[in-house]
Amino acid sequence: MRLPMIPDEHEDRPQTTDDIVRWLRQRQIDEVECLVPDMTGMMRGKIIPREDFIRNIENGLKLPETILVQAVTGDTVYETKVAAEVDQDIVTLPDVGTVRVVPWYDEPTAQVICDCVYDDGSLVDFAPRSVLKRVLSLYEEKGLRPIVAPELEYYLVEKSTDPDLPLTTPVGISGRKESGRQAYGIEAANEFDPAIEDIYAYCEATRIDIGTMAHEAGPAQIEMNFKHGDPLELADQVFLFKRTVRKAAIKHGMYATFMAQPHENEPGSAMHVHQSIVRADGGGNIFVEEDGRDSDALLHYISGLQRYVPAAMPLFAPNVNSYRRIRLESDAPINVHWGKDNRTCGLRVPGSPPAARRVENRVPGVDANPYLAFAATLACGLIGLREKVEPQPVVTIDAHTLPFGLPRHHHDALELLAGCQPLREVFGSRFVDAFIEVKHLEWQLYNRVISSWEREYLLLNV
């Protein structure tokens, strides 16, 4: 058995075709996983032998266009008005800088994220990675560069093969299940040290740059924070991170779930996104003035988030389960008020030195596709910078005592997105239409399912 050779953490990533060929051969890679993120954030693509990959690296691999309009169930929107009726092929071109080892396989294997393009070389405009690239290009046109830092929460749960049974808390190294809520508990986090250590080891081997870890409020709920950086790079890392965590958990006899609300009576799981905007010429953070005061740009950015996050909600809360997290009895935000160091608000400006002045969007669930969640929050802020409208007054009380300001149902959110022209202009209408097609299909499939609650209370009572 040959184990994968782990690169030095300071080694430069491949930049050219020649670099990646050398990288693969030096590590004696056997196979390459060519990955494409679909609308849901799931991995699609092909697994091919190394030399076949090298022969095709410049021309790419062909995949059917409809992989991008698949539901989380695997069902396809066949009556799509966006993808070609003939289910034409698209080309998946590897982004050579994203190549990484896959550390959990016995045989040396690599993974690489691909962009979707048409035969003329143009990006497939409704592919999630293309949408984020489009938003970043709009910032680039203004001489600006976004910086993000996501925080991901997830649960470890016992393995379960029966979807009708509620999920349960796994046994830790003490031999007991965690009881109660142990937010920031050190010993509670230590219960899962073997799995957490493998997560960190896998992340180090694959250039996933996570920093701090903490036990969250739910039983066996973990939060891991990413270091700040380029949104596309961070979206790639989050995309790979979810799979990495799931693999480490399975190795230790558990599942890891990134559902927004996996337990009935426990806190949901979020993906908070810290964001700031710097001048591309190195001129610094536009959210602060030279004397360190909040700038007008910060206020305009917050205003854009307040005005457009509700319409972008399907990208922050993309699944029927997502809206179970957005409720009064939860720590999750229910509106888009903003506050300074106020965690009850949907939008928070953390206390920080001037250079690190940023906005934290606390609305996204951890089930969101990272490419689309980052694109959405940056799009809302960009529109705010364009419109230059003052935000609502800063909130200094518990924002949960104020009215709901976010859609509470999946259908309501999709209608808001469909009718929001400013977001259509930033994202591109073809993407908005394709995304809504996928989510309508998922709703139709979900709506066929009769739940245990309905059988319990309606079977003999109505």
C-alpha positions in Angstrom: 0.0 0.0 0.0 1.4 3.4 -1.0 0.4 6.4 1.1 0.0 9.8 -0.5 3.1 12.1 -0.2 2.0 15.1 1.8 3.5 18.3 0.4 5.3 20.8 2.6 2.8 23.3 3.9 4.9 26.2 2.6 5.2 24.8 -0.9 3.7 26.9 -3.7 0.6 25.6 -5.3 0.7 24.8 -9.1 0.2 27.9 -11.3 0.5 26.4 -14.8 -0.2 23.2 -16.7 3.5 22.2 -16.4 3.4 22.8 -12.6 0.4 20.5 -12.1 1.8 17.8 -14.3 5.0 17.9 -12.3 3.0 18.0 -9.0 1.0 14.9 -9.9 4.0 12.9 -11.0 6.2 13.8 -8.1 3.5 12.5 -5.7 3.0 9.3 -7.8 -0.7 10.2 -8.0 -2.8 7.3 -9.4 -6.2 9.0 -10.0 -7.6 12.5 -10.1 -11.0 13.5 -8.9 -12.3 16.4 -11.1 -14.9 18.2 -9.0 -17.7 20.6 -10.0 -19.9 22.2 -7.4 -23.6 22.1 -8.4 -26.5 24.3 -7.2 -26.8 22.5 -3.9 -23.0 22.6 -3.2 -22.7 18.9 -3.9 -19.7 17.5 -5.8 -20.3 16.3 -9.4 -17.6 15.3 -11.9 -15.4 12.4 -12.9 -12.5 10.3 -11.5 -9.8 9.5 -14.1 -6.3 8.0 -14.2 -3.5 10.5 -13.8 -2.1 10.2 -17.4 -5.6 10.5 -18.9 -6.1 13.7 -16.8 -2.8 15.1 -18.0 -3.7 14.4 -21.7 -7.0 16.2 -21.2 -5.9 19.0 -18.9 -6.0 21.8 -21.5 -9.1 20.7 -23.4 -11.0 19.7 -20.3 -13.6 16.9 -19.7 -17.1 16.8 -21.1 -20.1 16.6 -18.8 -23.8 17.1 -19.5 -25.0 20.7 -18.8 -27.9 19.3 -16.7 -25.6 18.3 -13.9 -25.9 21.9 -12.8 -29.7 21.7 -12.5 -29.8 18.6 -10.4 -31.7 18.6 -7.1 -30.2 17.4 -3.8 -32.0 14.1 -4.5 -30.2 13.7 -7.8 -33.4 14.4 -9.8 -32.9 16.7 -12.8 -35.0 19.6 -13.9 -35.7 18.2 -17.4 -38.1 21.0 -18.4 -35.5 23.6 -17.7 -35.7 26.9 -19.5 -32.1 27.6 -18.9 -30.1 24.5 -19.8 -30.3 23.3 -23.4 -33.2 21.1 -24.2 -30.9 18.6 -26.0 -28.8 18.2 -22.7 -25.7 19.4 -24.5 -22.2 18.9 -23.1 -20.2 21.5 -21.4 -16.4 21.5 -20.7 -15.0 21.3 -17.2 -11.6 22.9 -17.1 -9.4 22.2 -14.1 -8.3 25.3 -12.0 -4.7 24.0 -11.6 -4.2 26.1 -8.4 -6.9 24.1 -6.6 -5.2 20.7 -6.9 -4.8 18.9 -3.6 -4.1 15.5 -2.3 -7.0 13.4 -0.9 -5.5 12.2 2.4 -8.0 9.5 3.4 -7.4 7.1 0.5 -4.9 4.3 0.6 -3.8 4.9 -3.0 -2.4 8.3 -3.9 -5.3 10.4 -5.2 -5.6 14.1 -6.1 -8.7 16.3 -6.3 -9.0 19.4 -8.4 -11.9 21.9 -8.7 -13.1 22.7 -12.3 -14.7 25.6 -13.9 -17.6 25.0 -16.4 -17.2 26.5 -19.8 -18.9 26.4 -23.2 -17.1 25.4 -26.4 -16.2 29.0 -27.0 -14.4 29.2 -23.7 -17.0 31.4 -22.0 -18.0 30.5 -18.4 -21.3 28.7 -18.0 -23.1 31.6 -16.4 -25.4 29.7 -14.1 -22.6 27.5 -12.6 -22.2 28.5 -8.9 -18.4 29.1 -9.2 -19.0 31.3 -12.3 -21.6 33.4 -10.3 -19.0 34.1 -7.6 -16.4 35.0 -10.2 -18.9 37.3 -11.8 -19.6 39.2 -8.6 -15.8 39.5 -7.8 -15.3 40.9 -11.3 -17.8 43.6 -10.6 -15.7 44.6 -7.5 -12.6 44.5 -9.6 -14.1 47.0 -12.1 -14.5 49.4 -9.2 -10.9 48.9 -8.1 -12.0 46.9 -5.0 -11.2 43.5 -3.6 -13.5 41.7 -1.1 -12.0 39.7 1.9 -14.1 37.1 3.7 -13.7 34.8 6.7 -16.4 32.1 7.2 -17.3 30.4 10.4 -18.9 27.0 10.1 -21.0 25.1 12.7 -21.8 21.4 12.4 -23.0 18.5 14.5 -21.5 15.1 15.1 -24.2 12.5 15.4 -24.5 8.8 15.8 -24.7 6.8 12.6 -28.3 6.2 11.5 -29.6 4.4 8.5 -33.3 5.1 9.2 -34.4 8.5 8.0 -37.6 8.3 10.0 -35.7 8.2 13.3 -34.5 11.4 15.0 -30.7 11.9 15.1 -28.9 11.2 18.3 -25.7 12.4 20.0 -22.6 10.2 19.6 -20.7 8.6 22.5 -17.5 10.5 23.3 -14.1 9.2 24.5 -15.6 9.1 28.1 -18.0 6.4 27.0 -20.9 8.7 27.6 -23.2 10.8 25.5 -23.1 14.6 26.1 -26.1 15.9 28.0 -27.1 19.6 28.4 -25.6 22.5 26.5 -21.9 23.1 26.8 -21.2 26.2 24.8 -17.4 26.8 24.7 -16.9 23.8 27.0 -13.3 22.6 26.7 -14.0 19.1 28.1 -17.1 18.8 26.0 -14.9 19.5 22.9 -12.3 17.0 24.2 -14.8 14.2 24.0 -14.3 14.1 20.2 -10.5 14.8 20.1 -9.7 11.8 17.9 -12.0 12.9 15.1 -11.1 16.6 15.5 -7.4 15.8 15.3 -8.0 13.9 12.0 -10.0 16.9 10.7 -7.1 19.2 11.4 -4.6 16.7 9.9 -6.7 16.3 6.7 -7.1 20.1 6.4 -3.4 20.7 6.8 -2.7 18.1 4.1 -5.2 19.8 1.7 -4.5 23.5 2.3 -7.7 24.1 4.1 -6.8 27.0 6.4 -8.9 26.6 9.5 -8.0 28.3 12.7 -9.8 28.2 16.0 -12.3 25.5 17.1 -14.9 25.7 19.8 -17.8 23.6 21.2 -21.1 25.3 20.3 -24.3 25.3 22.3 -25.8 22.1 20.9 -24.7 18.6 22.0 -21.7 17.6 19.9 -22.0 20.8 17.9 -18.6 22.2 16.8 -17.6 25.5 15.2 -14.5 25.9 13.1 -13.3 29.3 11.9 -11.4 29.9 8.6 -8.7 32.5 8.3 -9.6 35.5 6.2 -8.8 35.6 2.5 -10.0 35.7 -1.1 -13.6 34.8 -1.5 -13.1 32.3 -4.3 -10.3 30.6 -2.5 -12.3 30.4 0.7 -15.4 29.1 -1.1 -13.2 26.3 -2.6 -11.9 25.5 0.9 -15.4 25.4 2.4 -16.6 23.2 -0.5 -13.8 20.7 0.3 -14.0 21.1 4.0 -17.5 19.7 4.3 -16.5 16.5 2.7 -13.3 16.4 4.7 -15.2 16.6 8.0 -17.7 13.9 7.0 -14.8 11.5 6.0 -13.1 12.1 9.4 -16.3 11.5 11.3 -17.1 8.3 9.5 -13.6 7.0 10.2 -14.5 7.4 13.9 -17.9 5.7 13.7 -20.0 8.9 13.5 -21.6 11.1 11.0 -21.0 14.9 10.6 -24.0 16.8 9.4 -24.2 20.3 7.9 -28.0 20.4 8.0 -29.1 23.8 9.2 -31.4 22.3 11.8 -30.7 18.6 12.4 -32.3 18.3 15.9 -35.8 19.4 16.9 -35.0 21.2 20.1 -31.4 22.2 19.8 -29.7 25.2 18.1 -29.3 25.3 14.4 -26.0 25.5 12.6 -24.8 28.7 10.8 -22.2 29.8 8.4 -21.4 33.3 9.5 -19.5 35.3 6.9 -17.2 38.1 8.0 -16.5 40.5 5.1 -14.5 43.6 4.4 -13.6 45.5 1.2 -10.1 46.8 0.5 -8.8 48.9 -2.4 -7.1 46.7 -5.0 -4.2 49.1 -5.2 -3.3 48.5 -1.6 -5.0 51.5 -0.3 -6.6 49.8 2.7 -10.0 49.0 4.1 -12.8 51.2 2.7 -14.9 50.7 5.8 -12.8 53.1 7.8 -11.6 56.7 7.5 -8.0 57.7 8.0 -8.7 58.6 11.6 -10.3 55.1 12.3 -14.0 56.2 12.2 -16.6 54.2 10.4 -16.8 55.4 6.8 -19.8 56.2 4.7 -18.9 53.1 2.6 -19.5 50.9 5.6 -22.9 52.3 6.2 -23.8 52.1 2.5 -22.6 48.4 2.5 -24.7 47.6 5.5 -27.7 49.3 3.9 -27.3 47.1 0.9 -27.3 44.0 3.1 -30.4 45.2 4.9 -32.3 46.0 1.7 -31.4 42.9 -0.3 -30.5 40.0 2.1 -34.3 39.1 2.4 -34.5 38.7 -1.4 -31.2 36.8 -1.5 -32.5 34.5 1.3 -32.8 31.3 -0.9 -29.0 31.5 -1.3 -28.4 31.8 2.5 -31.2 29.3 3.4 -31.5 27.0 0.3 -33.4 24.0 1.7 -36.7 23.4 3.3 -34.9 22.5 6.5 -33.1 25.8 6.5 -36.2 27.7 7.7 -36.5 25.6 10.8 -33.4 27.4 12.1 -34.9 30.9 11.6 -37.2 31.0 14.6 -37.8 33.1 17.7 -36.6 30.5 20.2 -33.2 30.2 18.3 -30.0 32.2 18.5 -30.3 32.6 14.7 -31.2 36.1 13.5 -34.8 36.8 12.5 -34.2 40.2 10.8 -31.6 42.3 9.2 -31.0 44.9 11.9 -27.4 45.8 12.5 -25.5 46.4 15.7 -22.0 46.9 17.0 -20.9 43.7 18.7 -24.6 42.7 19.0 -24.9 39.0 18.2 -28.7 39.1 18.2 -28.7 41.1 15.0 -28.5 39.6 11.5 -25.7 42.0 10.7 -23.0 42.6 13.2 -20.0 44.9 13.2 -17.5 43.3 15.6 -15.2 45.3 17.7 -11.9 45.5 15.9 -8.9 47.7 15.1 -9.6 50.0 12.1 -7.7 47.9 9.6 -9.9 44.9 10.5 -13.3 46.7 10.4 -15.8 44.3 8.9 -19.4 43.2 8.7 -20.5 39.8 9.9 -23.5 38.4 8.1 -25.1 36.0 10.6 -28.0 34.9 8.3 -26.5 32.1 6.2 -27.1 28.5 7.4 -24.2 26.1 7.2 -26.2 24.1 4.5 -25.7 27.0 2.0 -23.6 26.5 -1.1 -20.5 28.5 -0.1 -20.0 29.9 -3.7 -23.6 31.2 -3.7 -23.6 32.4 -0.1 -20.4 34.5 -0.6 -21.7 35.8 -4.0 -25.0 36.8 -2.4 -23.6 38.7 0.6 -21.1 40.5 -1.6 -23.7 41.3 -4.2 -26.0 42.8 -1.5 -23.1 44.9 -0.2 -22.1 46.0 -3.8 -25.6 47.2 -4.6 -25.5 49.2 -1.3 -22.2 50.8 -2.4 -23.8 51.8 -5.7 -27.1 53.1 -4.2 -25.5 55.0 -1.3 -28.5 54.8 1.0 -28.2 55.2 4.8 -28.9 52.1 6.8 -31.6 51.8 9.5 -30.4 53.0 12.9 -28.0 50.9 14.8 -29.8 48.5 17.3 -28.5 48.3 20.9 -31.2 45.9 22.3 -32.0 42.3 21.7 -33.0 42.2 18.0 -35.2 39.1 18.6 -37.6 41.5 20.4 -38.1 43.3 17.1 -40.4 42.0 14.2 -39.3 39.3 11.7 -37.6 40.8 8.7 -36.6 37.6 6.9 -38.8 35.2 4.9 -40.1 32.4 7.0 -40.9 30.0 4.2 -39.0 28.6 1.3 -41.6 29.6 -1.3 -41.8 33.2 0.0 -38.1 33.5 -0.3 -38.0 32.2 -3.9 -40.7 34.7 -4.9 -38.6 37.6 -3.5 -35.5 36.4 -5.3 -37.4 35.9 -8.6 -38.7 39.5 -8.5 -35.5 41.3 -7.4 -34.2 43.1 -10.4 -31.0 44.5 -8.8 -29.9 41.0 -7.8 -30.8 39.6 -11.2 -28.5 42.3 -12.7 -25.6 41.3 -10.5 -26.0 37.5 -10.6 -27.4 37.2 -14.2 -31.0 36.3 -14.9 -30.1 32.8 -16.3 -28.5 31.9 -12.9 -31.5 33.1 -10.9 -33.9 31.2 -13.2 -31.9 28.0 -13.0 -31.5 28.2 -9.3 -35.3 28.7 -8.8 -36.0 25.8 -11.1 -33.9 23.5 -9.0 -35.4 24.7 -5.7 -39.0 24.4 -7.0 -38.2 20.8 -8.0 -36.9 20.0 -4.5 -40.0 21.5 -3.0 -42.2 19.4 -5.2 -40.3 16.2 -4.2 -40.4 17.2 -0.5 -44.1 18.0 -0.6 -44.9 14.4 -1.5 -43.5 13.1 1.8 -45.9 12.5 4.7 -44.2 13.2 8.0 -44.4 11.4 11.3 -46.0 14.5 12.8 -48.9 14.2 10.3 -49.3 10.5 11.1 -49.2 11.1 14.8 -51.7 13.9 15.1 -53.9 13.6 12.0 -54.3 9.9 11.5 -57.1 9.4 14.1 -58.0 13.0 15.1 -59.3 14.7 11.9 
